[in-house]
Amino acid sequence: MNVDLYLLSQAAFPTGGLYFNNQTWAEETEGKHVIIHNNYIIGYDNKMKRFHDFGLWLVYDHAYESPLGKLE
């Protein structure tokens, strides 16, 4: 079995540590981000707060997150 492996662009798929802790980098790569990982922080509420604080969470009805409702 052959598997193709490709590295994702760090500008398009930054880690939470890079995006949230390096404002200069975030500004220099603005417009290139596809998904911003919300790692480097522990806890559901902390992750949600950080996304809200940075204007990155646009869904406020948990029914739209998943068919199961709020994910925890």
GROMACS elastic network, one bead per residue, 0.5 to 0.9 nm:
[ bonds ]
;  ai    aj funct       b0    kb
    7    10     6  0.86943   500
    8    11     6  0.86394   500
    8    12     6  0.74169   500
    8    13     6  0.66172   500
    9    12     6  0.52449   500
    9    13     6  0.60119   500
    9    14     6  0.78711   500
   10    13     6  0.50694   500
   10    15     6  0.77655   500
   10    33     6  0.86552   500
   11    14     6  0.58152   500
   11    25     6  0.89490   500
   11    26     6  0.85776   500
   11    29     6  0.60957   500
   11    30     6  0.85554   500
   11    32     6  0.60196   500
   11    33     6  0.59878   500
   11    34     6  0.84048   500
   12    29     6  0.83952   500
   12    31     6  0.87707   500
   12    32     6  0.53054   500
   12    35     6  0.66166   500
   12    36     6  0.79262   500
   13    32     6  0.87333   500
   13    33     6  0.61275   500
   13    34     6  0.59680   500
   13    35     6  0.51419   500
   13    36     6  0.57425   500
   13    37     6  0.71076   500
   14    17     6  0.81218   500
   14    18     6  0.62535   500
   14    19     6  0.59967   500
   14    33     6  0.73689   500
   14    34     6  0.86648   500
   14    35     6  0.72197   500
   14    36     6  0.54908   500
   14    37     6  0.63299   500
   15    18     6  0.53224   500
   15    19     6  0.61856   500
   15    20     6  0.83643   500
   15    36     6  0.64030   500
   15    37     6  0.50136   500
   15    38     6  0.70281   500
   15    39     6  0.65981   500
   15    40     6  0.79431   500
   16    19     6  0.52201   500
   16    20     6  0.56074   500
   16    21     6  0.76499   500
   16    36     6  0.65715   500
   16    37     6  0.50462   500
   16    40     6  0.57082   500
   16    41     6  0.78882   500
   17    20     6  0.56910   500
   17    21     6  0.55348   500
   17    22     6  0.77419   500
   17    37     6  0.86317   500
   17    38     6  0.82226   500
   17    39     6  0.69589   500
   17    40     6  0.55264   500
   17    41     6  0.84654   500
   18    21     6  0.55620   500
   18    22     6  0.56408   500
   18    23     6  0.85795   500
   18    25     6  0.77093   500
   18    26     6  0.78958   500
   19    22     6  0.58062   500
   19    23     6  0.70326   500
   19    25     6  0.72110   500
   19    26     6  0.55404   500
   19    36     6  0.72678   500
   19    37     6  0.83806   500
   20    23     6  0.68214   500
   20    26     6  0.77157   500
   20    38     6  0.87003   500
   20    50     6  0.87852   500
   20    54     6  0.87231   500
   21    25     6  0.89615   500
   21    26     6  0.87471   500
   22    25     6  0.54652   500
   22    26     6  0.63096   500
   22    27     6  0.87797   500
   23    27     6  0.60944   500
   23    28     6  0.85448   500
   24    27     6  0.52401   500
   24    28     6  0.61597   500
   24    29     6  0.86998   500
   25    28     6  0.50750   500
   25    29     6  0.61784   500
   25    30     6  0.84435   500
   26    29     6  0.53483   500
   26    30     6  0.59197   500
   26    33     6  0.89603   500
   27    30     6  0.50908   500
   27    31     6  0.88531   500
   28    31     6  0.89809   500
   29    32     6  0.57231   500
   29    33     6  0.73014   500
   30    33     6  0.66833   500
   31    34     6  0.84582   500
   33    36     6  0.67697   500
   36    39     6  0.89700   500
   36    56     6  0.87347   500
   37    40     6  0.88035   500
   38    41     6  0.70036   500
   38    47     6  0.63363   500
   38    48     6  0.88921   500
   38    50     6  0.82443   500
   38    51     6  0.78103   500
   39    42     6  0.75593   500
   39    47     6  0.80187   500
   41    46     6  0.69547   500
   41    47     6  0.65730   500
   41    50     6  0.89598   500
   42    45     6  0.86123   500
   42    46     6  0.65770   500
   42    47     6  0.70945   500
   43    46     6  0.52646   500
   43    47     6  0.62327   500
   43    48     6  0.86883   500
   44    47     6  0.51764   500
   44    48     6  0.61784   500
   44    49     6  0.85871   500
   44    71     6  0.88074   500
   44    72     6  0.66230   500
   45    48     6  0.51161   500
   45    49     6  0.60448   500
   45    50     6  0.85738   500
   46    49     6  0.51170   500
   46    50     6  0.61625   500
   46    51     6  0.86674   500
   47    50     6  0.52180   500
   47    51     6  0.62783   500
   47    52     6  0.86369   500
   48    51     6  0.51955   500
   48    52     6  0.61363   500
   48    53     6  0.85245   500
   48    57     6  0.76157   500
   49    52     6  0.50493   500
   49    53     6  0.59277   500
   49    54     6  0.85718   500
   50    54     6  0.62001   500
   50    55     6  0.85208   500
   50    56     6  0.83196   500
   50    57     6  0.89185   500
   51    54     6  0.53074   500
   51    55     6  0.61168   500
   51    57     6  0.53041   500
   52    55     6  0.50185   500
   52    56     6  0.58765   500
   52    57     6  0.53120   500
   52    58     6  0.81014   500
   53    56     6  0.76399   500
   53    57     6  0.86320   500
   54    57     6  0.80654   500
   55    58     6  0.75846   500
   57    60     6  0.78848   500
   59    62     6  0.72650   500
   59    64     6  0.70326   500
   59    65     6  0.74057   500
   60    63     6  0.88045   500
   60    64     6  0.81867   500
   60    65     6  0.88680   500
   61    64     6  0.58745   500
   61    65     6  0.74935   500
   61    69     6  0.86661   500
   61    70     6  0.86117   500
   62    65     6  0.51731   500
   62    66     6  0.71743   500
   62    68     6  0.88563   500
   62    69     6  0.52871   500
   62    71     6  0.79390   500
   63    66     6  0.60036   500
   63    67     6  0.64729   500
   63    68     6  0.72938   500
   63    70     6  0.67518   500
   64    67     6  0.72662   500
   64    69     6  0.72396   500
   64    70     6  0.87427   500
   65    68     6  0.81612   500
   65    69     6  0.64334   500
   65    70     6  0.67913   500
   65    71     6  0.75683   500
   66    69     6  0.51893   500
   66    70     6  0.69948   500
   66    71     6  0.73014   500
   67    70     6  0.88087   500
   68    71     6  0.73836   500
